[in-house]
Amino acid sequence: MKITLAQIKCVAGDVEGNVAKIIEAAHKAKASTLVIFPELSVSGICSAEMLKSPGFIDKCEKALDKIAAECENVGVLVGCPVGKFNAAVYMFQGQRKVFKKKYLEDFEKEVFEPSDADELLQIGCHKYAVTIGKDLVNTNDDEFLLTNRVDELMPLAPDVIINIGAERCGADQSRIRRNTLRQNVLKTERPLVFVNNVATKKEATFDGGSMIFGYESYVVASAPFFEEAVIDVNLECLISMKHEDEQQDYVL
């Protein structure tokens, strides 16, 4: 089984341009069971004012229909505002399933509502826990006692955790992020797939660095920093016994 990490540059407010990139990337990955895109990949990471503007969220939701029609035979998981939620939407051959973010950024709270809906994405015999952005960040004051969205999904027995994000660049951010994600793998004993938004290093916004952690909690496949990339990954890599991260940190 193959999945694809579609690390694309999603521009705030450019729904048409973002959708074109999503469709192009999905068509490159026809052999994959699932093509995964960043958080809010349809809308881009917009300001609260843009998300509140009349008709904008309706425009994003209508864009999902175009993606579904153009990528009917490719399973895609895209980030998109849906109603009052920051969501990840799975589409394949007429099926559509919506997963909603629980732990919101401060600016998101002006527009979105948190969701407590607990369900998994099932594709064939595999079950995926779909999380968005800060859903994987520790909500506990004790840094050694990881508590987050995954705790609520583990009773459903997922095989793999997915996190779609829009993580910004910064000094030491890649190492900090990787360690946070690794904590989730160590706690749950589940592989983890992370797909991030990306921009150029000069823009200094989103840094990319999408990656997959295997059962041994090390990065077994990764995308570059500050570059768009569409990477097919055979899930056999999840059983890798590698004890050294494939991903290297960057310097600003």
C-alpha positions in Angstrom: 0.0 0.0 0.0 1.2 3.5 -0.9 0.4 6.9 0.5 1.5 10.2 -0.9 2.7 13.3 1.1 1.6 16.3 -1.0 3.6 19.1 0.5 2.3 22.0 -1.6 2.4 25.8 -1.1 -1.1 26.8 -0.2 -1.7 30.5 -0.6 -4.1 32.4 1.7 -7.3 33.2 -0.2 -6.2 31.8 -3.5 -8.9 29.0 -3.6 -8.6 28.5 -7.4 -4.8 28.3 -7.4 -4.8 26.0 -4.4 -7.4 23.7 -5.9 -5.4 23.5 -9.2 -2.3 22.4 -7.2 -4.3 19.8 -5.3 -5.7 18.3 -8.5 -2.2 18.3 -10.1 -0.6 16.6 -7.1 -3.4 14.0 -6.9 -3.0 13.1 -10.6 0.7 12.5 -10.0 -0.1 10.0 -7.3 -2.6 7.7 -9.1 -0.9 4.6 -7.7 -1.5 5.8 -4.1 -4.3 4.7 -1.8 -4.3 8.1 -0.1 -2.9 11.5 -1.0 -2.6 13.8 2.0 -2.5 17.6 1.8 -1.7 20.3 4.5 -4.1 22.0 6.9 -6.5 24.4 5.2 -5.0 23.5 1.8 -8.1 24.7 -0.1 -8.2 28.1 1.5 -4.7 28.6 2.6 -4.0 29.9 6.2 -6.2 33.0 6.1 -6.8 35.8 8.6 -10.0 35.7 10.7 -11.2 38.6 8.6 -10.8 36.7 5.3 -12.5 33.6 6.7 -15.4 35.8 7.9 -15.8 37.6 4.6 -19.2 36.9 2.9 -19.2 33.8 0.8 -15.6 32.8 1.4 -16.3 29.5 3.2 -19.1 28.7 0.8 -16.5 29.2 -2.0 -14.1 26.8 -0.3 -16.9 24.2 0.2 -17.9 24.4 -3.5 -14.2 23.9 -4.4 -14.4 20.5 -2.7 -16.9 19.4 -5.4 -14.4 20.3 -8.1 -11.6 18.3 -6.4 -14.0 15.3 -5.9 -15.0 15.4 -9.6 -11.4 15.8 -10.9 -9.9 13.2 -8.6 -12.7 10.7 -8.4 -10.5 7.7 -8.6 -7.8 9.0 -6.2 -8.4 9.0 -2.5 -7.5 12.5 -1.2 -7.5 14.1 2.3 -7.6 17.9 2.0 -7.7 20.7 4.6 -10.7 23.0 4.2 -13.0 25.2 6.2 -16.4 23.4 6.4 -19.2 25.3 8.0 -18.0 26.4 11.4 -15.1 24.0 11.5 -11.4 23.7 10.4 -11.7 20.3 8.8 -9.9 17.5 6.9 -12.1 16.1 4.1 -11.6 12.6 2.7 -13.0 12.1 -0.8 -13.0 9.0 -3.0 -15.4 7.8 -5.7 -18.4 9.7 -4.3 -17.6 9.1 -0.7 -17.0 12.1 1.5 -16.0 12.1 5.2 -15.3 15.2 7.3 -12.9 15.2 10.3 -12.9 18.4 12.5 -10.2 20.0 14.5 -10.5 20.2 18.3 -7.6 22.3 19.5 -7.7 25.7 17.8 -5.2 28.5 17.4 -6.2 31.8 19.1 -7.1 33.5 15.8 -9.2 30.5 14.7 -11.4 30.8 17.7 -12.9 33.9 16.2 -14.2 31.8 13.2 -14.2 28.1 14.0 -15.7 26.0 16.7 -13.9 23.0 18.3 -15.2 19.5 17.7 -15.4 16.5 20.0 -16.6 14.1 17.3 -14.5 10.9 17.6 -14.3 8.8 14.5 -11.6 7.2 12.3 -11.0 7.1 8.6 -11.1 3.5 7.3 -9.5 2.6 4.0 -9.6 -1.2 3.3 -8.4 -2.9 6.5 -6.5 0.1 7.8 -7.9 2.6 10.2 -6.4 6.2 10.5 -6.8 8.7 13.3 -7.0 12.0 11.4 -5.8 15.0 13.4 -5.3 18.7 12.4 -2.6 21.1 13.5 -2.4 21.6 17.2 -4.5 18.5 18.0 -1.2 16.7 18.7 0.3 19.4 21.0 0.4 18.7 24.7 -2.5 20.3 26.5 -1.1 19.2 29.9 0.9 21.6 32.1 3.2 18.6 32.8 5.6 18.4 29.8 6.3 14.8 30.6 2.6 13.7 30.7 1.4 14.1 27.1 -2.3 14.7 26.8 -4.0 15.6 23.5 -6.6 14.7 20.8 -5.1 11.3 20.2 -6.1 10.1 23.7 -9.7 10.4 22.7 -9.2 8.5 19.4 -7.1 5.6 20.7 -10.1 3.6 22.2 -11.2 3.3 18.5 -7.9 1.4 17.8 -6.4 3.3 14.9 -3.5 1.7 13.0 -1.8 5.0 11.9 -2.1 8.6 13.1 -2.3 11.3 10.5 -1.7 15.0 11.2 -2.1 17.7 8.6 -0.5 21.0 9.6 0.5 24.5 8.7 3.6 24.7 11.0 5.7 27.9 10.7 9.4 28.0 10.5 11.6 29.3 13.2 14.9 28.8 15.1 15.0 25.1 16.2 11.4 24.6 15.2 12.1 21.6 13.1 13.7 19.8 16.0 11.0 20.8 18.5 8.2 19.7 16.1 9.9 16.4 15.4 10.3 15.7 19.1 6.6 16.5 19.8 5.5 14.2 17.0 7.9 11.5 18.3 6.3 11.7 21.7 3.0 10.8 20.2 4.5 7.8 18.4 6.2 6.6 21.6 3.0 7.0 23.7 0.6 5.4 21.2 3.0 2.8 19.6 1.5 3.8 16.3 3.2 5.2 13.2 2.5 8.8 12.4 2.2 10.7 9.1 2.7 14.5 9.1 2.1 16.7 6.1 2.9 20.4 6.3 2.3 23.6 4.3 5.4 25.1 2.7 6.8 28.3 1.4 10.3 29.5 0.3 12.9 30.2 2.9 12.9 33.9 1.9 9.2 34.1 2.7 9.9 32.7 6.2 6.4 31.4 6.9 5.8 27.6 6.5 8.8 25.3 6.3 7.5 22.0 5.0 9.5 19.1 6.3 6.6 16.6 6.0 7.6 13.2 7.4 6.6 9.7 8.4 7.5 8.0 11.7 7.8 4.3 11.8 7.0 2.0 14.7 10.5 2.6 16.2 9.6 6.3 16.5 12.3 7.5 14.0 11.7 9.4 10.7 11.7 6.8 7.9 10.7 9.1 5.1 10.6 12.9 4.7 10.1 15.8 2.3 12.5 18.7 2.0 12.2 22.0 3.9 11.2 25.1 2.0 10.3 23.2 -1.3 7.1 21.8 -2.7 7.3 18.0 -3.0 4.9 15.2 -3.8 6.4 12.0 -2.3 5.0 8.5 -2.7 5.8 6.3 0.3 5.3 2.5 0.6 3.8 1.8 4.0 6.2 -1.1 4.4 8.7 1.5 5.6 6.7 1.7 8.8 8.3 -1.5 10.1 11.8 -0.1 9.5 14.2 -0.8 12.4 16.1 2.5 11.7 17.4 4.2 14.8 18.5 7.5 13.3 16.2 10.2 11.8 16.3 10.6 8.1 15.4 14.3 8.4 18.1 16.9 9.1 17.4 20.3 10.7 17.7 23.6 8.8 19.4 26.8 9.8 17.7 30.2 9.2 
